[in-house]
Amino acid sequence: MHFGFSYVGLIFLLMLYVPNLFWTKNKPKDYDKYAARENKALLVLERIGEVAVTCLVLIFSDFNIQGASLRLLLPAAASVCMILYECFWIRYFRSEKTMRDFYGSLLGIPVPGASLPVAAVLLLAVYGKNPFLFASGVILGVGHIGIHVRHMKESGTGSQ
């Protein structure tokens, strides 16, 4: 692991946070009702994972593209996850913005707004051979995906 700035990490964070800024003004109807009942343990894990992932993905240069090899399939797969994540947001912002719109699957991927960025982080961690980012991604995934699966179930929307 090598300390240094990761432009790949910055690009991924921009792809993650920009749509979320727009989402704050475009939440699904009744979302706050479900958010008020979030499991506190999952919320703590989500926050720890968010902070750790945000920091770690920026401070290790190992996530930057390095030479041509089959290992480049990992950041390529992570990029596909993030592109699909952007497609999820485009679909959501063009919708009526209901809980069903927010939690509907994308190409068979359940809870895509939560699962796709976590998958991307885990793939980047493997590419960068960074166990700290991998552990942080797992913590984020347990919290973030756990929260949103609960919201989906409580709202009765399923993941279609």
TORPA-4810 file (N, C-alpha, C, O; in nm, 3 decimals):
<nodes>
NODE_1_0.086_-0.118_0.000_0.000_0.000_0.000_0.090_0.123_0.000_0.190_0.130_0.072_M
NODE_2_0.051_0.220_-0.083_0.132_0.341_-0.098_0.046_0.465_-0.074_-0.058_0.484_-0.137_H
NODE_3_0.092_0.547_0.018_0.022_0.673_0.041_0.041_0.763_-0.080_0.148_0.767_-0.140_F
NODE_4_-0.062_0.835_-0.115_-0.058_0.928_-0.227_-0.201_0.952_-0.275_-0.291_0.875_-0.243_G
NODE_5_-0.219_1.055_-0.350_-0.353_1.093_-0.396_-0.405_0.994_-0.501_-0.330_0.952_-0.590_F
NODE_6_-0.530_0.958_-0.490_-0.593_0.870_-0.588_-0.695_0.948_-0.670_-0.801_0.985_-0.619_S
NODE_7_-0.663_0.972_-0.796_-0.759_1.038_-0.886_-0.877_0.946_-0.914_-0.989_0.993_-0.934_Y
NODE_8_-0.854_0.816_-0.914_-0.965_0.721_-0.933_-1.061_0.733_-0.815_-1.182_0.735_-0.834_V
NODE_9_-1.007_0.741_-0.695_-1.091_0.758_-0.577_-1.172_0.886_-0.583_-1.290_0.887_-0.547_G
NODE_10_-1.109_0.995_-0.628_-1.181_1.122_-0.640_-1.295_1.112_-0.741_-1.405_1.160_-0.715_L
NODE_11_-1.270_1.051_-0.854_-1.373_1.034_-0.956_-1.489_0.952_-0.901_-1.606_0.987_-0.919_I
NODE_12_-1.458_0.843_-0.833_-1.563_0.759_-0.776_-1.643_0.836_-0.671_-1.766_0.825_-0.667_F
NODE_13_-1.576_0.914_-0.588_-1.648_0.991_-0.485_-1.738_1.097_-0.548_-1.849_1.119_-0.501_L
NODE_14_-1.691_1.161_-0.654_-1.776_1.258_-0.723_-1.899_1.189_-0.782_-2.010_1.241_-0.775_L
NODE_15_-1.877_1.071_-0.842_-1.989_0.996_-0.898_-2.087_0.953_-0.789_-2.207_0.937_-0.814_M
NODE_16_-2.037_0.935_-0.670_-2.120_0.894_-0.557_-2.194_1.012_-0.495_-2.315_1.004_-0.473_L
NODE_17_-2.123_1.119_-0.468_-2.181_1.228_-0.389_-2.264_1.328_-0.468_-2.360_1.383_-0.414_Y
NODE_18_-2.232_1.354_-0.593_-2.308_1.453_-0.669_-2.456_1.414_-0.680_-2.542_1.497_-0.650_V
NODE_19_-2.490_1.292_-0.722_-2.632_1.258_-0.728_-2.700_1.263_-0.589_-2.817_1.299_-0.578_P
NODE_20_-2.624_1.227_-0.486_-2.680_1.231_-0.351_-2.714_1.373_-0.308_-2.808_1.394_-0.231_N
NODE_21_-2.638_1.471_-0.355_-2.672_1.611_-0.325_-2.806_1.648_-0.387_-2.888_1.715_-0.323_L
NODE_22_-2.829_1.605_-0.510_-2.958_1.630_-0.576_-3.071_1.553_-0.506_-3.184_1.601_-0.497_F
NODE_23_-3.039_1.434_-0.458_-3.138_1.351_-0.391_-3.194_1.418_-0.266_-3.312_1.401_-0.234_W
NODE_24_-3.111_1.495_-0.195_-3.158_1.558_-0.072_-3.279_1.646_-0.096_-3.359_1.667_-0.005_T
NODE_25_-3.295_1.697_-0.217_-3.412_1.780_-0.253_-3.516_1.700_-0.330_-3.619_1.754_-0.368_K
NODE_26_-3.490_1.572_-0.353_-3.579_1.488_-0.433_-3.601_1.351_-0.371_-3.602_1.249_-0.440_N
NODE_27_-3.619_1.348_-0.239_-3.640_1.221_-0.170_-3.775_1.160_-0.210_-3.868_1.232_-0.245_K
NODE_28_-3.783_1.028_-0.203_-3.912_0.965_-0.231_-4.017_1.008_-0.129_-3.987_1.039_-0.014_P
NODE_29_-4.140_1.008_-0.175_-4.251_1.038_-0.085_-4.247_0.940_0.032_-4.227_0.820_0.012_K
NODE_30_-4.264_0.990_0.153_-4.266_0.912_0.277_-4.130_0.859_0.320_-4.122_0.785_0.417_D
NODE_31_-4.021_0.896_0.251_-3.889_0.843_0.287_-3.854_0.877_0.432_-3.804_0.791_0.505_Y
NODE_32_-3.880_1.000_0.473_-3.842_1.042_0.608_-3.912_0.960_0.716_-3.858_0.944_0.826_D
NODE_33_-4.030_0.909_0.686_-4.102_0.824_0.781_-4.021_0.697_0.811_-4.014_0.653_0.925_K
NODE_34_-3.961_0.641_0.708_-3.881_0.520_0.726_-3.744_0.552_0.785_-3.691_0.475_0.866_Y
NODE_35_-3.687_0.664_0.745_-3.556_0.704_0.796_-3.561_0.730_0.946_-3.463_0.705_1.016_A
NODE_36_-3.673_0.779_0.996_-3.687_0.807_1.138_-3.679_0.680_1.223_-3.649_0.686_1.342_A
NODE_37_-3.706_0.565_1.161_-3.707_0.438_1.235_-3.584_0.352_1.203_-3.585_0.231_1.229_R
NODE_38_-3.481_0.412_1.148_-3.363_0.334_1.111_-3.299_0.268_1.233_-3.296_0.324_1.343_E
NODE_39_-3.248_0.148_1.211_-3.176_0.075_1.313_-3.048_0.153_1.346_-2.966_0.179_1.258_N
NODE_40_-3.032_0.189_1.472_-2.918_0.273_1.513_-2.783_0.204_1.493_-2.685_0.270_1.459_K
NODE_41_-2.778_0.073_1.515_-2.652_0.001_1.494_-2.612_0.005_1.347_-2.496_0.026_1.314_A
NODE_42_-2.711_-0.016_1.258_-2.681_-0.009_1.114_-2.639_0.131_1.075_-2.550_0.148_0.991_L
NODE_43_-2.701_0.231_1.134_-2.668_0.370_1.104_-2.524_0.402_1.146_-2.451_0.470_1.074_L
NODE_44_-2.483_0.353_1.263_-2.345_0.374_1.309_-2.247_0.307_1.213_-2.146_0.366_1.176_V
NODE_45_-2.276_0.183_1.173_-2.188_0.113_1.078_-2.182_0.188_0.945_-2.075_0.201_0.886_L
NODE_46_-2.296_0.236_0.899_-2.299_0.311_0.773_-2.210_0.435_0.782_-2.130_0.460_0.692_E
NODE_47_-2.224_0.511_0.889_-2.145_0.634_0.904_-1.995_0.606_0.915_-1.913_0.674_0.854_R
NODE_48_-1.960_0.504_0.994_-1.818_0.467_1.005_-1.764_0.427_0.868_-1.656_0.470_0.828_I
NODE_49_-1.840_0.346_0.796_-1.799_0.303_0.662_-1.786_0.419_0.565_-1.691_0.425_0.487_G
NODE_50_-1.882_0.513_0.570_-1.877_0.629_0.480_-1.751_0.712_0.503_-1.681_0.748_0.408_E
NODE_51_-1.723_0.742_0.629_-1.605_0.824_0.661_-1.477_0.751_0.622_-1.389_0.809_0.558_V
NODE_52_-1.468_0.625_0.659_-1.347_0.548_0.629_-1.325_0.533_0.479_-1.214_0.554_0.430_A
NODE_53_-1.429_0.497_0.407_-1.416_0.480_0.262_-1.377_0.612_0.196_-1.289_0.616_0.111_V
NODE_54_-1.443_0.721_0.236_-1.414_0.851_0.176_-1.267_0.889_0.196_-1.203_0.938_0.103_T
NODE_55_-1.216_0.866_0.315_-1.075_0.900_0.340_-0.979_0.805_0.270_-0.887_0.848_0.200_C
NODE_56_-1.002_0.676_0.288_-0.907_0.577_0.236_-0.898_0.576_0.084_-0.789_0.558_0.029_L
NODE_57_-1.010_0.597_0.017_-1.009_0.590_-0.130_-0.929_0.707_-0.190_-0.886_0.701_-0.305_V
NODE_58_-0.910_0.812_-0.111_-0.835_0.928_-0.159_-0.687_0.925_-0.125_-0.606_0.984_-0.197_L
NODE_59_-0.648_0.857_-0.016_-0.510_0.872_0.034_-0.415_0.760_-0.007_-0.298_0.761_0.031_I
NODE_60_-0.464_0.664_-0.085_-0.376_0.558_-0.134_-0.372_0.562_-0.286_-0.476_0.551_-0.352_F
NODE_61_-0.254_0.577_-0.340_-0.240_0.587_-0.486_-0.255_0.452_-0.556_-0.258_0.446_-0.679_S
NODE_62_-0.265_0.345_-0.480_-0.276_0.210_-0.538_-0.405_0.190_-0.618_-0.415_0.094_-0.695_D
NODE_63_-0.503_0.279_-0.601_-0.629_0.265_-0.674_-0.620_0.327_-0.813_-0.709_0.306_-0.896_F
NODE_64_-0.513_0.403_-0.839_-0.493_0.461_-0.972_-0.454_0.352_-1.071_-0.398_0.249_-1.032_N
NODE_65_-0.483_0.374_-1.197_-0.453_0.274_-1.301_-0.302_0.260_-1.315_-0.230_0.358_-1.329_I
NODE_66_-0.256_0.134_-1.312_-0.112_0.107_-1.315_-0.081_-0.002_-1.415_-0.105_-0.120_-1.388_Q
NODE_67_-0.029_0.036_-1.529_0.013_-0.063_-1.628_-0.102_-0.143_-1.687_-0.215_-0.137_-1.639_G
NODE_68_-0.070_-0.218_-1.790_-0.170_-0.301_-1.856_-0.155_-0.445_-1.809_-0.048_-0.505_-1.820_A
NODE_69_-0.263_-0.498_-1.756_-0.264_-0.639_-1.715_-0.409_-0.682_-1.697_-0.501_-0.601_-1.706_S
NODE_70_-0.427_-0.808_-1.671_-0.562_-0.859_-1.646_-0.622_-0.800_-1.518_-0.744_-0.797_-1.502_L
NODE_71_-0.536_-0.753_-1.429_-0.584_-0.689_-1.305_-0.668_-0.565_-1.335_-0.747_-0.523_-1.250_R
NODE_72_-0.653_-0.508_-1.452_-0.734_-0.390_-1.488_-0.882_-0.424_-1.501_-0.967_-0.335_-1.506_L
NODE_73_-0.913_-0.554_-1.506_-1.054_-0.593_-1.507_-1.124_-0.552_-1.378_-1.245_-0.526_-1.377_L
NODE_74_-1.048_-0.545_-1.269_-1.108_-0.505_-1.140_-1.154_-0.360_-1.140_-1.271_-0.335_-1.109_L
NODE_75_-1.068_-0.263_-1.174_-1.119_-0.125_-1.178_-1.220_-0.105_-1.291_-1.306_-0.018_-1.283_P
NODE_76_-1.208_-0.185_-1.397_-1.308_-0.176_-1.504_-1.444_-0.221_-1.451_-1.546_-0.157_-1.478_A
NODE_77_-1.446_-0.330_-1.377_-1.572_-0.378_-1.318_-1.626_-0.278_-1.217_-1.747_-0.255_-1.210_A
NODE_78_-1.537_-0.217_-1.139_-1.578_-0.114_-1.043_-1.638_0.005_-1.118_-1.738_0.063_-1.075_A
NODE_79_-1.579_0.040_-1.231_-1.631_0.151_-1.312_-1.769_0.117_-1.369_-1.856_0.203_-1.374_S
NODE_80_-1.788_-0.007_-1.411_-1.919_-0.049_-1.459_-2.022_-0.036_-1.348_-2.134_0.010_-1.371_V
NODE_81_-1.984_-0.076_-1.227_-2.076_-0.060_-1.112_-2.114_0.087_-1.094_-2.230_0.119_-1.071_C
NODE_82_-2.017_0.176_-1.105_-2.046_0.318_-1.085_-2.126_0.377_-1.202_-2.209_0.466_-1.181_M
NODE_83_-2.103_0.329_-1.322_-2.184_0.375_-1.435_-2.328_0.328_-1.419_-2.422_0.403_-1.445_I
NODE_84_-2.346_0.204_-1.375_-2.481_0.155_-1.347_-2.545_0.235_-1.233_-2.665_0.260_-1.235_L
NODE_85_-2.465_0.274_-1.135_-2.514_0.358_-1.025_-2.566_0.490_-1.080_-2.671_0.539_-1.036_Y
NODE_86_-2.494_0.549_-1.174_-2.540_0.674_-1.236_-2.669_0.649_-1.314_-2.759_0.733_-1.314_E
NODE_87_-2.678_0.535_-1.382_-2.801_0.500_-1.454_-2.918_0.487_-1.357_-3.030_0.529_-1.387_C
NODE_88_-2.892_0.428_-1.240_-2.995_0.419_-1.137_-3.047_0.558_-1.102_-3.168_0.578_-1.094_F
NODE_89_-2.957_0.654_-1.082_-2.998_0.789_-1.045_-3.074_0.857_-1.158_-3.173_0.926_-1.133_W
NODE_90_-3.030_0.839_-1.280_-3.101_0.899_-1.394_-3.243_0.845_-1.399_-3.339_0.920_-1.414_I
NODE_91_-3.256_0.714_-1.385_-3.389_0.653_-1.383_-3.472_0.711_-1.268_-3.589_0.746_-1.288_R
NODE_92_-3.414_0.720_-1.150_-3.488_0.770_-1.035_-3.531_0.916_-1.055_-3.647_0.950_-1.032_Y
NODE_93_-3.440_1.001_-1.098_-3.472_1.144_-1.112_-3.575_1.169_-1.222_-3.645_1.270_-1.220_F
NODE_94_-3.585_1.078_-1.316_-3.686_1.091_-1.423_-3.820_1.030_-1.383_-3.918_1.042_-1.456_R
NODE_95_-3.824_0.965_-1.268_-3.945_0.895_-1.224_-4.034_0.988_-1.142_-4.008_1.108_-1.129_S
NODE_96_-4.139_0.931_-1.086_-4.230_1.005_-0.998_-4.172_1.018_-0.857_-4.231_1.082_-0.771_E
NODE_97_-4.058_0.958_-0.834_-3.986_0.964_-0.707_-4.064_0.903_-0.591_-4.082_0.965_-0.486_K
NODE_98_-4.108_0.782_-0.612_-4.177_0.707_-0.507_-4.077_0.610_-0.444_-3.966_0.593_-0.496_T
NODE_99_-4.115_0.548_-0.335_-4.031_0.446_-0.272_-4.007_0.330_-0.370_-3.898_0.273_-0.374_M
NODE_100_-4.108_0.296_-0.448_-4.093_0.189_-0.547_-3.988_0.229_-0.652_-3.907_0.146_-0.693_R
NODE_101_-3.989_0.354_-0.694_-3.889_0.402_-0.790_-3.749_0.396_-0.730_-3.652_0.364_-0.799_D
NODE_102_-3.738_0.428_-0.602_-3.609_0.433_-0.535_-3.552_0.295_-0.508_-3.430_0.276_-0.510_F
NODE_103_-3.638_0.197_-0.483_-3.591_0.065_-0.445_-3.607_-0.041_-0.553_-3.576_-0.158_-0.528_Y
NODE_104_-3.655_-0.004_-0.670_-3.667_-0.102_-0.777_-3.530_-0.150_-0.823_-3.434_-0.073_-0.826_G
NODE_105_-3.522_-0.277_-0.859_-3.393_-0.333_-0.903_-3.353_-0.271_-1.038_-3.436_-0.216_-1.109_S
NODE_106_-3.227_-0.283_-1.069_-3.173_-0.235_-1.196_-3.098_-0.352_-1.259_-2.998_-0.398_-1.205_L
NODE_107_-3.147_-0.399_-1.372_-3.087_-0.514_-1.441_-3.076_-0.634_-1.347_-2.980_-0.710_-1.354_L
NODE_108_-3.175_-0.650_-1.259_-3.176_-0.761_-1.165_-3.094_-0.739_-1.040_-3.088_-0.827_-0.954_G
NODE_109_-3.029_-0.624_-1.029_-2.948_-0.593_-0.911_-3.039_-0.534_-0.804_-3.098_-0.428_-0.825_I
NODE_110_-3.052_-0.602_-0.690_-3.142_-0.550_-0.586_-3.083_-0.428_-0.516_-2.961_-0.417_-0.501_P
NODE_111_-3.167_-0.339_-0.474_-3.131_-0.216_-0.402_-3.007_-0.153_-0.466_-2.904_-0.136_-0.399_V
NODE_112_-3.015_-0.119_-0.594_-2.896_-0.076_-0.668_-2.831_0.052_-0.614_-2.710_0.069_-0.625_P
NODE_113_-2.910_0.141_-0.556_-2.853_0.265_-0.502_-2.762_0.241_-0.384_-2.677_0.325_-0.354_G
NODE_114_-2.778_0.129_-0.318_-2.692_0.094_-0.205_-2.588_-0.011_-0.243_-2.472_-0.002_-0.201_A
NODE_115_-2.627_-0.109_-0.322_-2.537_-0.221_-0.348_-2.429_-0.190_-0.453_-2.317_-0.239_-0.442_S
NODE_116_-2.461_-0.110_-0.554_-2.362_-0.084_-0.660_-2.238_-0.009_-0.611_-2.126_-0.050_-0.643_L
NODE_117_-2.253_0.100_-0.534_-2.130_0.168_-0.488_-2.049_0.083_-0.391_-1.927_0.092_-0.388_P
NODE_118_-2.116_0.002_-0.310_-2.042_-0.086_-0.219_-1.962_-0.188_-0.300_-1.846_-0.214_-0.269_V
NODE_119_-2.023_-0.246_-0.402_-1.952_-0.340_-0.488_-1.832_-0.273_-0.553_-1.724_-0.332_-0.563_A
NODE_120_-1.849_-0.149_-0.597_-1.739_-0.075_-0.660_-1.623_-0.056_-0.562_-1.507_-0.073_-0.599_A
NODE_121_-1.655_-0.020_-0.440_-1.551_0.001_-0.338_-1.477_-0.130_-0.311_-1.354_-0.131_-0.302_V
NODE_122_-1.550_-0.239_-0.299_-1.484_-0.368_-0.273_-1.393_-0.409_-0.388_-1.284_-0.461_-0.366_L
NODE_123_-1.438_-0.386_-0.511_-1.354_-0.417_-0.627_-1.228_-0.330_-0.630_-1.120_-0.379_-0.662_L
NODE_124_-1.243_-0.202_-0.598_-1.124_-0.114_-0.592_-1.028_-0.159_-0.483_-0.907_-0.155_-0.500_L
NODE_125_-1.084_-0.202_-0.370_-0.998_-0.248_-0.259_-0.916_-0.369_-0.301_-0.797_-0.378_-0.269_A
NODE_126_-0.978_-0.462_-0.372_-0.905_-0.580_-0.420_-0.799_-0.537_-0.520_-0.685_-0.584_-0.515_V
NODE_127_-0.835_-0.448_-0.612_-0.738_-0.399_-0.711_-0.619_-0.333_-0.643_-0.504_-0.359_-0.678_Y
NODE_128_-0.646_-0.247_-0.545_-0.539_-0.176_-0.475_-0.472_-0.257_-0.366_-0.383_-0.208_-0.298_G
NODE_129_-0.516_-0.383_-0.348_-0.460_-0.471_-0.244_-0.462_-0.401_-0.109_-0.364_-0.401_-0.035_K
NODE_130_-0.579_-0.341_-0.078_-0.590_-0.261_0.043_-0.694_-0.321_0.138_-0.814_-0.302_0.121_N
NODE_131_-0.646_-0.394_0.239_-0.740_-0.458_0.333_-0.819_-0.356_0.416_-0.929_-0.386_0.461_P
NODE_132_-0.764_-0.237_0.436_-0.836_-0.134_0.512_-0.958_-0.085_0.436_-1.066_-0.069_0.494_F
NODE_133_-0.941_-0.062_0.306_-1.056_-0.020_0.225_-1.157_-0.134_0.214_-1.278_-0.111_0.216_L
NODE_134_-1.108_-0.256_0.202_-1.200_-0.369_0.193_-1.284_-0.381_0.320_-1.406_-0.397_0.313_F
NODE_135_-1.219_-0.374_0.436_-1.291_-0.383_0.563_-1.390_-0.267_0.576_-1.502_-0.286_0.623_A
NODE_136_-1.348_-0.149_0.536_-1.437_-0.032_0.542_-1.555_-0.049_0.448_-1.667_-0.010_0.480_S
NODE_137_-1.531_-0.108_0.331_-1.639_-0.135_0.236_-1.738_-0.236_0.291_-1.859_-0.224_0.268_G
NODE_138_-1.689_-0.336_0.362_-1.778_-0.434_0.424_-1.863_-0.367_0.532_-1.984_-0.389_0.539_V
NODE_139_-1.799_-0.285_0.615_-1.872_-0.213_0.720_-1.978_-0.123_0.657_-2.093_-0.121_0.701_I
NODE_140_-1.938_-0.048_0.554_-2.033_0.037_0.482_-2.147_-0.045_0.425_-2.264_-0.007_0.437_L
NODE_141_-2.114_-0.157_0.365_-2.216_-0.241_0.303_-2.316_-0.295_0.404_-2.437_-0.293_0.379_G
NODE_142_-2.268_-0.342_0.516_-2.359_-0.394_0.619_-2.455_-0.284_0.663_-2.576_-0.305_0.671_V
NODE_143_-2.401_-0.166_0.690_-2.486_-0.056_0.735_-2.576_-0.001_0.626_-2.698_0.006_0.644_G
NODE_144_-2.518_0.037_0.515_-2.592_0.105_0.408_-2.694_0.013_0.341_-2.811_0.049_0.327_H
NODE_145_-2.649_-0.104_0.300_-2.741_-0.197_0.235_-2.844_-0.245_0.336_-2.962_-0.258_0.303_I
NODE_146_-2.801_-0.271_0.460_-2.894_-0.314_0.563_-3.005_-0.213_0.587_-3.122_-0.251_0.597_G
NODE_147_-2.970_-0.087_0.595_-3.070_0.020_0.615_-3.169_0.022_0.500_-3.290_0.027_0.521_I
NODE_148_-3.118_0.017_0.378_-3.206_0.032_0.263_-3.290_-0.094_0.236_-3.402_-0.083_0.185_H
NODE_149_-3.238_-0.209_0.269_-3.321_-0.330_0.258_-3.436_-0.321_0.358_-3.549_-0.359_0.326_V
NODE_150_-3.409_-0.272_0.477_-3.516_-0.256_0.577_-3.620_-0.155_0.530_-3.740_-0.179_0.542_R
NODE_151_-3.574_-0.041_0.475_-3.669_0.056_0.421_-3.757_-0.005_0.313_-3.878_0.015_0.310_H
NODE_152_-3.692_-0.081_0.225_-3.765_-0.144_0.114_-3.871_-0.239_0.168_-3.985_-0.238_0.122_M
NODE_153_-3.833_-0.321_0.266_-3.928_-0.418_0.323_-4.040_-0.346_0.398_-4.157_-0.381_0.384_K
NODE_154_-4.004_-0.246_0.478_-4.106_-0.173_0.556_-4.205_-0.101_0.465_-4.323_-0.092_0.497_E
NODE_155_-4.156_-0.051_0.354_-4.244_0.023_0.263_-4.325_-0.071_0.173_-4.417_-0.028_0.104_S
NODE_156_-4.289_-0.200_0.174_-4.362_-0.298_0.093_-4.336_-0.283_-0.056_-4.416_-0.329_-0.138_G
NODE_157_-4.224_-0.219_-0.093_-4.198_-0.193_-0.235_-4.131_-0.310_-0.304_-4.142_-0.323_-0.426_T
NODE_158_-4.061_-0.394_-0.231_-3.989_-0.503_-0.297_-3.881_-0.446_-0.387_-3.867_-0.324_-0.396_G
NODE_159_-3.807_-0.529_-0.452_-3.701_-0.484_-0.543_-3.728_-0.537_-0.682_-3.666_-0.633_-0.727_S
NODE_160_-3.824_-0.473_-0.750_-3.858_-0.520_-0.885_-3.774_-0.453_-0.989_-3.789_-0.481_-1.108_Q
</nodes>
